[in-house]
């Protein structure tokens, strides 16, 4: 491995030439000077070369999948009390079931993500949303804790790609300078669906009973499965250009030019409508089955050998933990005195995080992208992934303040509007931090994003499960006020670690560079890649 001082900006993963102000690596057009990363091929079937409308249709199918799974996995949050009464289960048992589902959503990625990285995204999206139908329709017919846990486990395994695959589909379609807003929109759809579901479930429960919430969810899954089969295109593409390589090795073009690359392109003939319906697309460069099996193990190793990825997973996981804390306590707090809300009104309260989530999504994506662009211009056109982390300052303040408003406010029997505003403010911080952490992970090590997201989700959901399991006995032992004061301080400290990454993030990426380039070379069987 070359000494650290010998590395140029193209050698440190994630450090890229985003602007070309001196015209040294490509021709600047009259409309802009943004350099495209990754460099697209000449193949018109390369998703990076698709028309804007085709890209938007593809990403909208990803959002539809995310929305549908989000509805089906979160619909029970506002109706835990009627489910508890009908099934003879305690609220704690129901929350444990939710925690187990979240745990399976993390660890199940070790199965589905390697398949998606080898045989394509489309087959995994369609297969998993179809498999989710069974556990959801089983829910209203189940009896006892064991069956409740069983269908939660199966649902978690079936729908787990919602946690890791969209984060790969976005970079399939969009360049480095575009990812932030699409990743933020994904985060909003993921969380927003989780907030919309309890809102709808409250009204359905009051009208026809809680079991019809599950029937509605089943119908939504069926409709989504059919829609995705006919309209979701495959976005997997095995390219030879590598994001973060020295720009002098490539023929760089700007965002306003026709994409050009030095690689010898694989030119696919345009697909017919029937070919687009195929579940599996075979492309040159596809990993072998042995490589596919190794991806699961390597996904966990990445957390050990890539500190930036570990930090992104920790940040994402800690914020999901606060989201889990809110969901685990909202029905318990608002259904009891002095509030005494019916399930319908508890569901209506989820409109607050839905609205705040929409604002956060619009703000976080655009803010992070715009700050990264401005800082890159000041840095001689070179963009560092850490440039987008400044938005976490707002996220840290929002999450901490919102948790205090919710938990401490409830302990003091504050007006219900304080609590409702509190969960909205928490949501603003959670979505902001989640979107930025996901985009940061892609920016740092884009070529292993598919595997790194598996590790991220495993850690994230394990943390979420731990908090879901612990929050009820924690509150019972120390009370709402002390519990949420502790949680708010933990939140501030966790998100505040972004300052450390701004200071030392690049050094950590440099530390991981040798292993990263060897991973990329092994994946492609390309000895021409450095190291």
C-alpha positions as CSV (number, residue, x, y, z in Angstrom):
1,X,0.0,0.0,0.0
2,X,1.3,3.5,-0.8
3,X,2.0,5.7,2.1
4,X,-0.7,8.1,3.0
5,X,1.1,11.1,1.8
6,X,1.4,9.7,-1.7
7,X,-2.4,9.5,-2.2
8,X,-3.9,12.1,-4.5
9,X,-7.6,13.1,-4.2
10,X,-8.5,10.4,-6.7
11,X,-7.1,7.7,-4.4
12,X,-9.1,8.5,-1.3
13,X,-12.5,6.9,-1.7
14,X,-15.3,9.4,-1.8
15,X,-13.1,12.4,-2.7
16,X,-14.1,13.4,-6.2
17,X,-13.6,16.2,-8.7
18,X,-17.2,17.6,-8.8
19,X,-16.3,20.9,-10.6
20,X,-13.9,21.5,-13.4
21,X,-13.2,25.2,-13.2
22,X,-9.9,25.1,-15.0
23,X,-11.1,22.9,-17.9
24,X,-8.4,20.4,-17.2
25,X,-10.5,17.2,-17.3
26,X,-13.2,18.0,-19.8
27,X,-14.9,20.7,-21.8
28,X,-17.0,23.1,-19.9
29,X,-20.3,24.0,-21.5
30,X,-22.1,27.3,-21.2
31,X,-24.7,25.8,-18.8
32,X,-22.5,24.4,-16.1
33,X,-19.3,22.7,-15.0
34,X,-20.5,19.8,-12.8
35,X,-18.6,16.6,-13.5
36,X,-20.6,13.4,-13.6
37,X,-19.9,10.8,-11.0
38,X,-19.9,7.9,-11.7
39,X,-19.0,8.4,-15.4
40,X,-21.8,6.8,-17.5
41,X,-21.1,4.4,-20.3
42,X,-22.1,4.9,-23.9
43,X,-24.8,2.2,-23.6
44,X,-28.3,3.8,-24.0
45,X,-29.6,1.1,-21.6
46,X,-27.3,2.3,-18.9
47,X,-29.7,3.7,-16.2
48,X,-27.5,6.8,-15.9
49,X,-28.3,7.5,-19.5
50,X,-32.0,7.1,-19.3
51,X,-34.3,10.0,-19.9
52,X,-35.4,12.0,-16.9
53,X,-39.0,10.7,-17.3
54,X,-37.8,7.1,-17.4
55,X,-35.6,7.6,-14.3
56,X,-38.5,9.2,-12.5
57,X,-40.8,6.3,-13.3
58,X,-38.2,3.8,-12.1
59,X,-37.6,5.6,-8.8
60,X,-41.3,6.1,-8.3
61,X,-41.7,2.3,-8.3
62,X,-39.1,2.2,-5.6
63,X,-41.0,4.7,-3.6
64,X,-44.3,2.8,-4.2
65,X,-42.6,-0.3,-2.8
66,X,-41.3,1.6,0.2
67,X,-44.7,3.2,0.8
68,X,-46.7,-0.1,0.6
69,X,-44.3,-2.0,2.9
70,X,-44.2,1.0,5.3
71,X,-48.0,1.0,5.5
72,X,-48.2,-2.7,6.2
73,X,-45.6,-2.8,8.9
74,X,-46.7,0.2,10.8
75,X,-50.5,0.0,10.6
76,X,-50.8,-1.5,14.1
77,X,-49.2,1.4,16.0
78,X,-52.4,3.4,16.7
79,X,-54.5,0.3,17.4
80,X,-52.4,-1.6,19.9
81,X,-55.0,-1.2,22.6
82,X,-57.9,-2.9,20.6
83,X,-55.5,-5.6,19.4
84,X,-54.4,-6.2,23.0
85,X,-58.0,-6.5,24.1
86,X,-59.0,-8.8,21.3
87,X,-56.0,-11.1,21.3
88,X,-55.4,-11.2,25.1
89,X,-51.9,-9.9,24.6
90,X,-50.2,-7.2,26.7
91,X,-48.9,-4.0,25.1
92,X,-45.4,-5.1,26.0
93,X,-45.9,-8.4,24.0
94,X,-47.1,-6.5,21.0
95,X,-44.1,-4.1,21.2
96,X,-41.8,-7.1,21.4
97,X,-43.4,-8.5,18.3
98,X,-42.7,-5.2,16.5
99,X,-39.1,-5.3,17.8
100,X,-38.6,-8.8,16.5
101,X,-40.0,-7.8,13.1
102,X,-37.5,-4.9,13.0
103,X,-34.7,-7.2,13.9
104,X,-35.6,-9.6,11.1
105,X,-35.8,-6.6,8.7
106,X,-32.2,-6.1,9.4
107,X,-30.8,-9.6,9.4
108,X,-32.9,-10.7,6.5
109,X,-31.0,-8.3,4.3
110,X,-28.1,-10.8,4.5
111,X,-30.3,-13.1,2.3
112,X,-32.0,-10.7,-0.1
113,X,-29.3,-8.1,-0.8
114,X,-26.7,-10.4,-2.3
115,X,-29.4,-11.8,-4.6
116,X,-30.3,-8.2,-5.7
117,X,-26.7,-7.4,-6.3
118,X,-26.3,-10.5,-8.5
119,X,-29.5,-11.2,-10.2
120,X,-31.1,-7.8,-10.2
121,X,-33.2,-5.4,-8.2
122,X,-36.5,-6.1,-10.0
123,X,-36.8,-9.8,-9.1
124,X,-36.2,-9.1,-5.4
125,X,-38.6,-6.2,-5.2
126,X,-41.4,-8.1,-6.8
127,X,-40.7,-11.4,-5.0
128,X,-40.5,-9.8,-1.5
129,X,-43.6,-7.7,-1.8
130,X,-45.6,-10.8,-3.0
131,X,-44.2,-12.9,-0.1
132,X,-45.3,-10.2,2.4
133,X,-49.0,-10.9,1.6
134,X,-49.0,-14.1,3.6
135,X,-47.9,-12.8,7.0
136,X,-50.2,-9.8,6.7
137,X,-53.3,-11.8,5.9
138,X,-52.4,-14.2,8.7
139,X,-52.4,-11.4,11.3
140,X,-56.2,-11.1,11.9
141,X,-56.6,-14.8,12.1
142,X,-53.7,-15.4,14.6
143,X,-54.2,-16.3,18.3
144,X,-51.8,-15.9,21.2
145,X,-48.3,-14.5,21.5
146,X,-46.5,-17.3,19.7
147,X,-48.5,-16.8,16.5
148,X,-48.1,-13.0,16.8
149,X,-44.4,-13.4,17.0
150,X,-44.4,-15.9,14.1
151,X,-46.1,-13.7,11.5
152,X,-44.0,-10.7,12.7
153,X,-40.8,-12.7,12.0
154,X,-42.0,-13.8,8.6
155,X,-43.1,-10.3,7.6
156,X,-39.8,-8.9,8.7
157,X,-37.8,-11.4,6.6
158,X,-40.1,-10.9,3.6
159,X,-40.1,-7.2,3.5
160,X,-36.6,-6.4,4.7
161,X,-35.3,-5.1,1.3
162,X,-37.3,-1.9,2.0
163,X,-34.5,-1.1,4.5
164,X,-31.5,-1.6,2.1
165,X,-32.3,-1.9,-1.5
166,X,-33.8,1.5,-2.3
167,X,-30.5,3.0,-1.1
168,X,-28.8,1.1,-3.9
169,X,-31.5,1.9,-6.5
170,X,-31.1,5.6,-6.1
171,X,-27.4,5.6,-7.0
172,X,-28.2,3.2,-9.9
173,X,-30.2,6.1,-11.4
174,X,-28.7,9.4,-10.3
175,X,-25.3,11.0,-10.2
176,X,-23.3,12.0,-7.1
177,X,-24.5,15.6,-7.1
178,X,-28.2,14.5,-7.4
179,X,-28.4,11.8,-4.8
180,X,-29.2,13.8,-1.7
181,X,-32.7,14.9,-2.6
182,X,-33.7,11.5,-3.9
183,X,-32.3,9.8,-0.8
184,X,-34.2,12.4,1.4
185,X,-37.4,11.7,-0.5
186,X,-36.9,7.9,0.1
187,X,-36.4,8.6,3.8
188,X,-39.6,10.6,3.9
189,X,-41.6,7.9,2.0
190,X,-40.2,5.3,4.4
191,X,-41.0,7.2,7.6
192,X,-44.1,9.1,6.1
193,X,-45.8,5.8,5.3
194,X,-45.1,4.7,8.9
195,X,-47.0,7.8,10.1
196,X,-49.8,7.7,7.6
197,X,-50.6,4.0,8.4
198,X,-51.6,4.6,12.0
199,X,-53.7,7.6,10.9
200,X,-55.7,5.5,8.5
201,X,-55.8,2.5,10.8
202,X,-57.5,4.5,13.5
203,X,-60.4,5.4,11.3
204,X,-60.7,1.8,9.8
205,X,-60.7,0.4,13.4
206,X,-63.4,2.7,14.5
207,X,-65.5,1.9,11.5
208,X,-65.2,-1.8,10.9
209,X,-62.7,-3.1,13.4
210,X,-58.9,-3.7,13.6
211,X,-58.9,-6.8,11.5
212,X,-60.0,-4.8,8.5
213,X,-56.8,-2.8,8.9
214,X,-55.0,-6.0,7.9
215,X,-57.4,-6.7,5.1
216,X,-56.8,-3.2,3.7
217,X,-53.0,-3.8,4.0
218,X,-53.3,-7.1,2.1
219,X,-55.2,-5.4,-0.7
220,X,-52.6,-2.7,-1.0
221,X,-49.8,-5.3,-1.3
222,X,-51.7,-7.1,-4.1
223,X,-52.2,-3.9,-6.1
224,X,-48.6,-2.9,-5.6
225,X,-47.3,-6.3,-6.7
226,X,-49.2,-6.1,-10.0
227,X,-48.3,-2.5,-10.6
228,X,-44.6,-3.1,-10.0
229,X,-44.6,-6.2,-12.3
230,X,-45.7,-4.1,-15.2
231,X,-44.0,-0.8,-14.6
232,X,-40.8,-1.4,-12.6
233,X,-37.6,-1.6,-14.8
234,X,-34.4,-3.3,-13.9
235,X,-31.8,-0.8,-12.8
236,X,-28.8,-3.0,-12.1
237,X,-25.8,-2.2,-14.3
238,X,-22.2,-3.6,-14.0
239,X,-20.0,-0.7,-15.0
240,X,-16.2,-0.5,-15.1
241,X,-15.7,3.1,-14.2
242,X,-15.2,3.6,-10.5
243,X,-16.4,6.6,-8.5
244,X,-13.4,8.1,-6.7
245,X,-10.7,7.1,-9.2
246,X,-8.2,9.7,-10.3
247,X,-10.0,11.8,-12.9
248,X,-7.0,12.0,-15.1
249,X,-7.5,8.3,-15.9
250,X,-10.9,9.0,-17.4
251,X,-12.3,11.3,-20.1
252,X,-14.5,13.4,-17.9
253,X,-17.6,15.2,-19.2
254,X,-19.8,17.7,-17.4
255,X,-23.4,17.5,-16.5
256,X,-24.5,19.4,-19.6
257,X,-22.5,17.3,-22.1
258,X,-23.2,14.0,-23.7
259,X,-21.8,11.3,-21.4
260,X,-18.5,9.9,-22.5
261,X,-16.1,7.4,-20.9
262,X,-12.8,5.6,-21.5
263,X,-14.3,2.2,-20.9
264,X,-15.0,-0.2,-23.7
265,X,-18.8,-0.1,-23.6
266,X,-21.2,-3.1,-23.6
267,X,-24.0,-1.9,-25.9
268,X,-27.4,-3.5,-25.2
269,X,-30.0,-3.4,-27.8
270,X,-33.1,-1.5,-26.8
271,X,-35.4,-3.7,-24.7
272,X,-38.9,-4.6,-26.0
273,X,-41.8,-4.2,-23.7
274,X,-41.9,-8.0,-23.2
275,X,-38.2,-8.1,-22.3
276,X,-38.7,-5.4,-19.7
277,X,-41.1,-7.7,-17.9
278,X,-38.4,-10.4,-17.4
279,X,-37.7,-10.9,-13.7
280,X,-33.9,-11.5,-14.2
281,X,-31.6,-9.6,-16.5
282,X,-28.3,-11.2,-17.4
283,X,-25.5,-8.7,-17.9
284,X,-21.7,-9.1,-18.4
285,X,-19.8,-8.5,-15.2
286,X,-22.4,-10.2,-13.0
287,X,-20.8,-11.7,-9.8
288,X,-20.5,-15.4,-9.6
289,X,-22.6,-17.4,-7.2
290,X,-19.6,-17.9,-5.0
291,X,-19.1,-14.1,-4.9
292,X,-22.8,-13.7,-4.1
293,X,-22.5,-16.0,-1.1
294,X,-19.4,-14.1,0.1
295,X,-21.3,-10.8,0.0
296,X,-23.3,-11.7,3.1
297,X,-20.2,-12.3,5.2
298,X,-18.5,-9.3,3.8
299,X,-21.4,-7.1,4.6
300,X,-20.7,-7.6,8.3
301,X,-16.9,-7.3,7.9
302,X,-17.4,-3.9,6.3
303,X,-18.6,-2.5,9.6
304,X,-15.3,-3.5,11.2
305,X,-12.9,-2.4,8.5
306,X,-14.7,0.8,7.3
307,X,-15.1,3.2,10.2
308,X,-17.1,5.7,8.2
309,X,-19.7,3.1,7.4
310,X,-19.8,2.0,11.0
311,X,-20.4,5.6,12.0
312,X,-23.2,6.1,9.4
313,X,-24.8,2.9,10.7
314,X,-24.5,4.1,14.3
315,X,-26.1,7.5,13.4
316,X,-28.9,5.9,11.4
317,X,-29.5,3.3,14.1
318,X,-29.6,5.8,17.0
319,X,-32.2,7.9,15.1
320,X,-34.3,4.9,14.3
321,X,-34.2,4.1,18.0
322,X,-35.9,7.4,18.8
323,X,-38.5,6.7,16.2
324,X,-39.1,3.3,17.8
325,X,-39.4,4.9,21.2
326,X,-42.1,7.2,20.0
327,X,-44.1,4.4,18.3
328,X,-43.8,2.2,21.4
329,X,-45.2,4.9,23.7
330,X,-47.7,6.9,21.7
331,X,-50.7,4.6,22.2
332,X,-49.8,4.1,25.8
333,X,-49.5,7.8,26.6
334,X,-52.3,9.2,24.5
335,X,-54.8,6.5,25.3
336,X,-54.4,6.9,29.1
337,X,-55.4,9.8,31.4
338,X,-55.3,12.8,31.3
339,X,-55.6,12.5,27.5
340,X,-57.9,9.5,27.0
341,X,-57.7,9.6,23.2
342,X,-59.6,7.0,21.2
343,X,-57.6,5.0,18.5
344,X,-58.9,7.3,15.8
345,X,-57.5,10.4,17.5
346,X,-54.2,8.7,18.3
347,X,-54.0,8.0,14.6
348,X,-54.8,11.6,13.8
349,X,-51.8,12.6,15.9
350,X,-49.6,10.9,13.3
351,X,-50.3,13.8,10.9
352,X,-47.9,15.9,12.9
353,X,-44.8,13.7,12.0
354,X,-46.1,13.3,8.5
355,X,-46.1,17.1,8.0
356,X,-42.8,17.7,9.7
357,X,-41.4,14.7,7.8
358,X,-42.4,16.3,4.5
359,X,-40.7,19.6,5.5
360,X,-37.6,17.7,6.6
361,X,-37.3,15.7,3.4
362,X,-37.5,18.8,1.2
363,X,-35.1,20.7,3.4
364,X,-32.5,17.9,4.2
365,X,-32.0,16.8,0.6
366,X,-31.7,20.2,-1.0
367,X,-29.7,21.7,1.9
368,X,-27.2,18.9,2.0
369,X,-26.7,18.9,-1.8
370,X,-26.4,22.7,-2.0
371,X,-23.9,22.9,0.9
372,X,-21.9,20.1,-0.7
373,X,-21.8,21.9,-4.0
374,X,-20.8,25.3,-2.5
375,X,-18.1,23.8,-0.3
376,X,-16.8,21.8,-3.4
377,X,-16.5,25.1,-5.4
378,X,-14.5,26.6,-2.5
379,X,-12.3,23.5,-2.4
380,X,-11.0,23.9,-6.0
381,X,-13.9,21.8,-7.3
382,X,-13.1,18.8,-5.1
383,X,-16.1,17.4,-3.1
384,X,-15.6,15.5,0.2
385,X,-18.5,13.4,1.6
386,X,-18.1,15.3,4.9
387,X,-19.4,18.4,3.2
388,X,-23.0,17.3,3.5
389,X,-22.8,16.6,7.2
390,X,-23.4,20.2,8.4
391,X,-27.2,19.7,8.3
392,X,-26.8,17.3,11.2
393,X,-26.4,20.3,13.5
394,X,-30.1,21.1,12.9
395,X,-31.1,17.5,13.2
396,X,-29.3,17.2,16.6
397,X,-31.2,20.1,18.1
398,X,-34.6,19.0,16.6
399,X,-34.4,15.4,17.9
400,X,-33.3,16.4,21.4
401,X,-35.9,19.2,21.7
402,X,-38.7,17.0,20.4
403,X,-37.9,14.1,22.7
404,X,-38.1,16.5,25.7
405,X,-41.4,17.9,24.5
406,X,-42.8,14.4,24.1
407,X,-41.6,12.5,27.1
408,X,-41.1,15.2,29.7
409,X,-44.2,17.0,28.5
410,X,-46.3,13.8,29.0
411,X,-44.8,13.3,32.5
412,X,-45.9,16.8,33.4
413,X,-49.3,16.3,31.8
414,X,-48.7,19.2,29.4
415,X,-51.3,20.2,26.8
416,X,-51.6,17.6,24.1
417,X,-50.5,20.1,21.5
418,X,-47.1,20.2,23.1
419,X,-46.8,16.4,22.7
420,X,-48.1,16.4,19.2
421,X,-45.6,19.2,18.2
422,X,-42.9,17.2,20.0
423,X,-43.3,14.0,17.9
424,X,-43.3,16.2,14.8
425,X,-40.1,17.9,15.8
426,X,-38.5,14.5,16.6
427,X,-39.5,13.3,13.1
428,X,-37.9,16.3,11.5
429,X,-34.6,15.5,13.1
430,X,-34.8,11.7,12.5
431,X,-35.5,12.0,8.8
432,X,-32.9,14.7,8.3
433,X,-30.2,12.6,10.1
434,X,-31.3,9.4,8.3
435,X,-31.2,10.9,4.8
436,X,-27.8,12.6,5.4
437,X,-26.2,9.4,7.0
438,X,-27.4,7.3,4.0
439,X,-26.2,9.7,1.4
440,X,-22.9,10.0,3.3
441,X,-22.4,6.2,3.3
442,X,-22.9,6.1,-0.5
443,X,-20.6,9.1,-1.1
444,X,-17.8,7.5,0.9
445,X,-17.6,4.1,-0.7
446,X,-20.1,4.0,-3.6
447,X,-18.8,0.8,-5.2
448,X,-19.6,-1.3,-2.2
449,X,-22.8,0.5,-1.2
450,X,-25.0,-2.5,-1.8
451,X,-23.0,-4.5,0.8
452,X,-22.4,-1.7,3.2
453,X,-26.1,-1.0,3.5
454,X,-26.7,-4.5,4.7
455,X,-24.3,-4.0,7.5
456,X,-25.9,-0.6,8.2
457,X,-29.4,-2.0,8.4
458,X,-28.3,-4.9,10.5
459,X,-26.8,-2.6,13.1
460,X,-29.7,0.0,12.7
461,X,-32.5,-2.5,13.3
462,X,-30.6,-4.3,16.1
463,X,-30.4,-0.9,17.9
464,X,-34.1,-0.3,17.1
465,X,-35.0,-3.8,18.5
466,X,-33.1,-3.1,21.7
467,X,-34.9,0.2,22.4
468,X,-38.3,-1.3,21.5
469,X,-37.6,-4.1,23.9
470,X,-36.2,-1.9,26.7
471,X,-38.3,1.2,26.6
472,X,-41.4,-0.1,28.4
473,X,-39.6,-1.5,31.5
474,X,-37.3,1.5,31.4
475,X,-40.3,3.8,31.8
476,X,-41.8,1.6,34.4
477,X,-38.6,1.7,36.5
478,X,-37.6,5.4,36.3
479,X,-40.7,7.2,35.0
480,X,-41.4,9.1,31.8
481,X,-39.5,12.2,32.8
482,X,-36.2,10.7,33.8
483,X,-36.4,8.2,30.9
484,X,-36.8,10.8,28.2
485,X,-34.3,13.2,29.7
486,X,-31.8,10.4,29.4
487,X,-33.0,9.6,25.9
488,X,-32.7,13.2,24.8
489,X,-29.1,13.6,26.1
490,X,-28.1,10.3,24.4
491,X,-29.7,11.7,21.1
492,X,-27.7,14.9,21.3
493,X,-24.4,13.1,22.0
494,X,-25.0,10.5,19.2
495,X,-25.9,13.0,16.5
496,X,-23.3,15.5,17.7
497,X,-20.5,13.0,16.7
498,X,-20.8,14.5,13.2
499,X,-18.3,17.1,14.3
500,X,-15.7,14.3,14.8
501,X,-16.4,13.0,11.3
502,X,-16.0,16.5,9.7
503,X,-12.6,16.7,11.4
504,X,-11.3,13.2,10.8
505,X,-13.6,11.6,8.3
506,X,-11.2,11.9,5.4
507,X,-8.4,10.4,7.4
508,X,-10.6,7.4,8.2
509,X,-11.5,7.0,4.5
510,X,-7.8,7.1,3.6
511,X,-7.2,4.4,6.2
512,X,-9.7,2.2,4.5
513,X,-8.6,3.0,0.9
514,X,-6.3,0.0,0.3
515,X,-9.0,-2.5,1.4
516,X,-11.7,-0.7,-0.6
517,X,-9.8,-0.7,-3.9
518,X,-9.0,-4.4,-3.4
519,X,-12.7,-5.1,-2.8
520,X,-13.5,-3.3,-6.0
521,X,-10.8,-5.1,-8.0
522,X,-11.9,-8.5,-6.6
523,X,-15.5,-7.7,-7.5
524,X,-14.6,-7.0,-11.1
525,X,-11.7,-9.3,-11.5
526,X,-9.8,-6.3,-12.7
527,X,-6.1,-6.2,-11.9
528,X,-5.8,-2.8,-13.6
529,X,-7.4,-1.2,-10.6
530,X,-4.8,0.2,-8.2
531,X,-3.5,-1.8,-5.3
